[in-house]
Amino acid sequence: MTGWRISKPGEADIRKAGFSTPWDAPMIPPFPLRFRDVEVLTL
């Protein structure tokens, strides 16, 4: 049964739903991601 799988929405699907973002806040961040003041603790 393969009918239950959900496909990834495309840009046209997002626009059809009425969702928009401002130009300075894109949905996909630029890479590489940068983090400030982060400490990673591992055991």
C-alpha positions in Angstrom: 0.0 0.0 0.0 1.7 3.2 -1.1 -1.2 5.6 -1.1 -0.5 6.8 2.5 2.8 8.5 1.7 2.9 12.3 1.7 4.9 14.0 -0.9 7.0 17.1 -0.1 5.1 20.3 -0.9 6.5 22.4 -3.7 6.7 26.1 -4.0 3.4 26.2 -6.0 1.7 24.3 -3.2 2.9 26.8 -0.6 1.8 29.8 -2.7 -1.6 28.2 -3.4 -2.2 27.9 0.4 -1.7 31.6 0.8 1.5 31.4 2.8 4.3 33.9 2.1 7.5 35.1 3.8 9.2 38.4 3.6 12.3 38.6 1.4 14.7 39.0 4.4 13.3 35.9 6.1 13.6 33.0 3.7 12.1 29.6 4.5 15.5 27.9 3.9 18.4 29.4 5.8 21.8 30.0 4.1 24.4 27.3 4.7 26.5 26.7 6.6 24.4 27.5 9.7 26.1 29.6 12.3 25.5 29.6 16.0 26.7 32.2 18.5 27.6 31.4 22.1 27.0 27.7 21.9 28.5 25.1 24.1 28.1 21.5 23.2 28.4 19.1 26.1 29.0 15.4 25.4 29.6 12.4 27.6 
